[in-house]
Amino acid sequence: MTVPTANWSYPTSIRFGAGRIAELADACRAAGISRPLLVTDRGLASLPITARALDLLEAAGLGRALFAEVDPNPNDGNLAAGVAAFRAGGHDGVVAFGGGSGLDLGKLVAFMAGQSRPVWDFEDIGDWWTRADASAIAPVVAVPTTAGTGSEVGRAGVVTNSATHVKKIIFHPKMLPAVTICDPELTVGMPKAITVGTGMDALAHCLEAYCAPFYHPMSAGIALEGMRLVKENLPRVAADGADLEARAHMMSAAAMGAVAFQKGLGAIHSLSHPVGALYNTHHGMTNGVVMPMVLKFNRPAIAGRIAAAAAYLGIAGGFDGFLDFVVRLRAELGVPAKLSAMGVGRDRIDEMVAMALQDPTAGGNPVKLTPENTRALFEACIG
């Protein structure tokens, strides 16, 4: 009998509930921040929820500083500009505000502002994170405005290398936000497409973490309950964006997915990362497109596990019933059936296969990815 050995980590202080954005200034003080830089994406920069956050900071004497040069798939150019703004403004912390792009870039700005080495030196490989000067990492308060990535409880950020178009995961334990505010009222104005895309991202995180072939029973349990919350609440928020109860449950599911995926991710992500990098597709929506094909691909290794999940979720028919549920959910929510509908062709398939195999999530797939089976999987997903 082999006794399992593993390293586990769980997230930070979370202030959860409607209206809790009002505590933003107090959260900054709790994190030791007196001159925050609010980092968000271009789309959110001019919206009332962002203005209110800046008003709250300004009213508390914490200044009113905004950086919003953040692309939907943030790159090293965005990061360099954010670090320059942080240094020029004499800031001592970051309010990372928005969806995955704003949260990730905000965390990366706080991480890189005090470093002297290139960001690529801190990729999530082995112990590369130990190269960083931990004492120079600025604190972060995270405020998600979507319910998908879970970056608000994560210790990493994703950034695209603008020269190679490859997405890289940058990791450091101190990148974990010191305080997170999860206020479902901030998600009410999300367009349906973003609601669906980020919701499918949360489902993908929970599903892949649950299926990953590593020992982490706590994460597996969290992933299972996260899938239940998505199943019951994503159709509700897609149908009625003002359903605050369902919005709250989706915020929980998003954070749970990110906590759970320290157990591992797999081919859903290793396929969607190169697609997003090369075609600039929405990450969560891309996950939703490839999800059924990856489930079929992994069936030999996960059929029993998925049957158990289906029983918990109240889905009849074991693996086949779960697969049918995913396909029906996609259709109900308007998720494309194939990548070709998102403009992805076969002309760059060699490039995508190579990138998928190099992606750090590939190692967590229950069925080992090879050049041959990864190509076949991409072909099935493109259609």
C-alpha positions in Angstrom: 0.0 0.0 0.0 1.3 3.4 -1.0 0.6 6.3 1.4 0.0 9.5 -0.6 2.3 12.6 -0.3 1.2 16.1 -1.6 1.6 19.8 -1.0 -1.7 21.7 -0.5 -2.5 25.4 -0.3 -5.8 27.2 0.4 -6.8 30.8 -0.3 -7.0 34.0 1.4 -9.4 36.3 3.3 -12.6 36.7 1.2 -15.3 39.2 2.0 -18.3 37.7 0.2 -21.7 39.3 -0.2 -23.9 41.9 -2.0 -22.7 45.5 -1.4 -19.3 44.6 0.1 -17.5 46.7 -2.5 -18.2 49.5 0.1 -15.4 47.9 2.2 -12.8 48.5 -0.5 -10.8 51.1 1.3 -10.9 49.1 4.5 -9.6 46.1 2.6 -6.7 48.1 1.2 -5.8 49.2 4.7 -6.0 45.6 5.9 -3.6 44.7 3.2 -1.2 47.5 4.1 -1.9 49.6 1.0 -2.1 53.4 1.3 -1.5 54.4 -2.4 -3.3 51.8 -4.5 -3.2 51.6 -8.3 -6.5 50.2 -9.6 -5.8 47.9 -12.6 -8.6 46.9 -14.9 -9.3 46.3 -18.6 -10.2 48.9 -21.2 -13.8 47.7 -21.4 -14.4 48.3 -17.6 -12.5 51.5 -17.4 -15.4 53.8 -18.2 -18.2 51.8 -16.5 -20.0 53.0 -13.3 -18.8 50.1 -11.2 -15.2 51.2 -11.8 -16.0 54.9 -11.1 -17.6 53.8 -7.8 -14.5 51.9 -6.8 -12.3 54.9 -7.6 -14.7 57.1 -5.7 -14.5 54.9 -2.6 -10.7 55.0 -2.7 -10.5 58.7 -3.2 -13.0 59.4 -0.4 -10.9 57.4 2.0 -7.8 59.4 1.2 -6.2 56.6 -0.9 -5.9 58.5 -4.1 -7.6 58.0 -7.5 -5.2 56.1 -9.8 -6.3 54.0 -12.7 -4.4 51.8 -15.2 -6.5 50.2 -17.9 -4.2 49.4 -20.8 -5.1 45.7 -20.5 -6.1 43.5 -23.5 -8.5 40.6 -23.3 -5.5 38.3 -23.4 -2.9 40.4 -21.5 0.6 40.5 -22.9 4.0 41.5 -21.8 3.5 45.0 -23.4 0.5 45.6 -21.1 2.6 44.4 -18.2 5.5 46.7 -18.9 3.1 49.7 -19.2 1.4 48.7 -15.9 4.7 48.4 -14.1 5.8 51.8 -15.4 2.6 53.4 -14.2 3.0 51.7 -10.8 6.5 53.0 -10.3 5.8 56.5 -11.7 2.9 56.9 -9.3 4.8 55.8 -6.3 2.2 53.2 -5.5 2.5 50.6 -2.8 -0.2 48.1 -3.8 -2.7 47.1 -6.5 -6.5 46.8 -6.6 -6.9 44.2 -9.3 -10.4 44.8 -10.6 -12.4 43.0 -13.3 -12.4 39.7 -15.1 -9.5 37.3 -15.6 -7.5 39.8 -17.7 -7.7 42.7 -15.2 -7.1 40.4 -12.2 -4.2 38.6 -13.7 -2.5 41.7 -15.0 -3.1 43.5 -11.7 -1.4 40.7 -9.8 1.5 40.6 -12.2 2.0 44.4 -12.0 2.2 44.1 -8.2 4.6 41.1 -8.5 6.9 42.6 -11.2 7.1 46.2 -9.9 9.9 45.3 -7.6 11.7 42.7 -9.7 14.9 43.2 -11.8 14.7 40.0 -13.8 12.4 39.4 -16.9 8.9 38.1 -16.2 9.7 34.9 -18.1 12.3 34.0 -15.5 9.3 33.3 -13.1 7.3 30.9 -15.3 5.5 28.2 -13.4 8.3 25.6 -13.9 9.8 23.8 -11.0 11.1 26.2 -8.4 11.6 29.2 -10.7 9.4 31.2 -8.4 12.2 31.3 -5.9 14.2 33.5 -8.3 11.9 36.4 -7.3 12.7 39.0 -4.6 9.8 38.1 -2.3 10.3 41.2 -0.2 9.7 43.4 -3.2 6.2 42.0 -4.1 3.5 44.6 -3.5 0.2 43.5 -1.9 -3.0 43.0 -3.9 -6.7 43.5 -3.1 -8.7 41.5 -5.7 -12.2 42.5 -6.8 -13.7 40.1 -9.4 -16.5 41.5 -11.7 -17.1 38.2 -13.5 -17.7 34.7 -12.2 -15.2 32.4 -14.1 -11.5 32.5 -13.8 -11.2 32.5 -10.0 -8.0 34.5 -10.3 -9.0 36.4 -7.2 -7.9 33.4 -5.1 -5.0 32.3 -7.2 -1.2 32.5 -6.9 -0.5 32.9 -10.6 -1.2 35.1 -13.6 -1.4 34.3 -17.3 0.4 36.6 -19.7 1.0 36.2 -23.5 4.5 36.6 -24.9 3.8 39.1 -27.7 6.8 37.8 -29.8 5.9 34.1 -29.7 2.1 34.4 -29.0 2.5 31.7 -26.3 0.6 32.1 -23.1 2.8 31.7 -20.0 1.8 31.0 -16.4 3.7 33.1 -13.9 3.7 31.8 -10.3 4.6 33.0 -6.9 2.9 32.3 -3.5 2.9 36.0 -2.7 0.9 36.8 -5.8 -2.1 35.5 -3.8 -4.3 38.6 -3.1 -4.2 39.6 0.6 -7.9 40.4 0.6 -10.6 39.5 -1.9 -14.0 41.2 -2.2 -16.6 39.0 -3.9 -19.6 41.3 -4.5 -22.2 39.7 -6.8 -23.8 43.1 -7.5 -20.7 43.9 -9.6 -21.5 41.0 -12.0 -25.1 42.0 -12.7 -24.2 44.2 -15.7 -22.2 41.5 -17.4 -23.4 40.9 -21.0 -24.9 37.4 -21.6 -21.9 36.3 -23.7 -19.4 37.1 -21.0 -21.7 35.6 -18.3 -21.8 32.4 -20.4 -18.1 32.4 -21.3 -16.9 33.0 -17.7 -19.4 30.4 -16.4 -18.1 27.8 -18.7 -14.6 28.6 -17.5 -15.7 27.9 -13.9 -17.2 24.6 -15.0 -14.0 23.7 -16.9 -11.9 24.4 -13.8 -14.1 22.3 -11.6 -14.4 19.5 -14.1 -10.7 19.2 -15.0 -9.7 19.5 -11.3 -12.1 16.7 -10.4 -10.7 14.5 -13.2 -7.0 15.2 -12.7 -5.0 12.1 -11.7 -3.4 13.5 -8.6 -4.1 13.1 -4.9 -6.0 16.0 -3.5 -9.3 14.9 -2.0 -10.2 18.3 -0.6 -9.9 19.9 -4.0 -11.9 17.0 -5.6 -14.7 17.7 -3.1 -14.7 21.4 -3.8 -14.6 20.8 -7.5 -17.7 18.5 -7.3 -19.7 21.1 -5.3 -18.5 23.8 -7.7 -20.0 21.8 -10.7 -23.3 21.5 -8.8 -23.4 25.3 -8.4 -22.7 25.9 -12.1 -25.3 23.3 -13.2 -28.0 24.9 -11.1 -27.1 28.6 -11.5 -25.5 29.2 -14.9 -28.7 28.8 -16.8 -30.4 31.1 -14.3 -28.0 34.0 -14.8 -27.9 33.5 -18.5 -31.7 33.8 -18.6 -31.9 36.7 -16.0 -28.7 38.7 -15.4 -30.4 40.4 -12.4 -30.8 37.1 -10.5 -28.5 38.2 -7.6 -28.8 34.8 -5.7 -27.6 32.9 -8.8 -24.9 35.5 -9.5 -23.6 34.9 -5.9 -23.6 31.1 -6.4 -21.6 31.6 -9.6 -19.1 33.8 -7.9 -18.6 31.0 -5.3 -18.3 28.4 -8.1 -15.6 30.5 -9.8 -13.5 30.8 -6.7 -14.0 27.1 -5.9 -12.8 26.1 -9.4 -9.6 28.1 -8.9 -9.0 26.6 -5.5 -9.7 23.1 -6.9 -7.4 23.3 -9.9 -4.3 23.2 -7.8 -5.1 19.4 -8.1 -4.5 19.9 -11.8 -6.0 20.9 -15.2 -5.9 19.1 -18.5 -6.6 19.0 -22.2 -9.5 21.5 -22.1 -7.0 24.1 -21.0 -4.0 22.9 -23.0 -6.1 23.2 -26.2 -7.8 26.5 -25.4 -4.6 28.3 -24.4 -3.0 28.1 -27.9 -6.3 28.8 -29.5 -6.7 32.0 -27.4 -3.2 33.1 -28.0 -3.3 32.6 -31.8 -7.0 33.6 -32.5 -7.7 35.9 -29.5 -10.8 33.9 -28.6 -12.5 34.2 -25.2 -10.8 31.7 -22.9 -13.9 30.5 -21.1 -16.0 30.2 -24.3 -13.2 28.3 -25.9 -13.1 25.9 -23.0 -16.9 25.3 -23.5 -16.4 24.5 -27.1 -13.8 21.8 -26.6 -15.2 20.3 -23.4 -17.3 17.5 -24.9 -14.6 16.4 -27.2 -12.1 16.3 -24.4 -14.5 14.3 -22.2 -14.9 11.7 -25.0 -11.1 11.6 -25.4 -10.5 11.0 -21.7 -13.4 8.5 -21.3 -11.2 5.4 -20.8 -9.6 7.1 -17.7 -12.5 9.0 -16.2 -15.7 7.1 -16.9 -16.1 5.8 -13.4 -15.2 9.1 -11.8 -17.7 11.0 -14.0 -20.4 8.5 -13.3 -20.0 9.2 -9.6 -20.1 13.0 -10.3 -23.3 12.5 -12.4 -25.0 10.7 -9.5 -24.1 13.6 -7.1 -25.4 16.2 -9.6 -28.6 14.3 -10.2 -27.8 13.4 -13.8 -29.0 9.9 -14.9 -27.0 7.7 -17.3 -23.5 7.8 -15.9 -20.8 9.1 -18.2 -23.1 9.3 -21.2 -25.6 11.2 -19.2 -23.0 13.7 -18.1 -21.7 14.1 -21.6 -25.3 14.7 -22.8 -25.7 17.3 -20.0 -22.7 19.2 -21.2 -23.8 19.2 -24.8 -27.3 20.3 -23.9 -26.0 23.1 -21.6 -23.7 24.4 -24.4 -26.7 24.5 -26.8 -29.0 26.2 -24.3 -26.4 28.9 -23.6 -25.4 29.5 -27.2 -21.8 28.1 -27.0 -20.5 27.2 -30.4 -20.4 23.5 -31.2 -17.0 23.7 -33.0 -13.9 25.9 -33.0 -14.5 26.7 -36.7 -17.4 28.8 -35.6 -14.9 31.0 -33.7 -12.7 31.5 -36.8 -10.2 28.7 -36.0 -9.0 26.8 -39.1 -6.7 23.9 -39.7 -4.0 26.1 -41.3 -2.2 26.5 -37.9 -2.9 23.1 -36.4 0.8 22.1 -36.3 1.6 25.2 -34.3 -1.4 24.6 -31.9 -0.4 21.0 -31.3 3.1 22.0 -30.4 1.9 24.7 -28.1 -0.7 22.4 -26.4 1.9 19.8 -25.7 4.2 22.4 -24.1 1.4 23.9 -22.0 1.9 23.2 -18.3 -1.7 22.0 -18.0 -1.1 19.1 -20.5 0.6 17.1 -17.7 -2.6 17.0 -15.7 -4.7 15.3 -18.4 -5.9 11.8 -17.4 -4.9 10.4 -20.8 -1.3 11.2 -21.8 -1.2 13.7 -24.7 1.0 12.8 -27.7 1.5 14.7 -31.0 -0.8 12.2 -32.7 -3.7 12.1 -30.4 -3.5 15.9 -29.7 -3.8 16.5 -33.5 -6.8 14.2 -33.7 -8.4 16.0 -30.8 -7.8 19.5 -32.4 -9.3 18.1 -35.7 -12.4 16.9 -33.8 -12.8 20.3 -32.0 -12.3 22.4 -35.2 -14.8 20.3 -37.2 
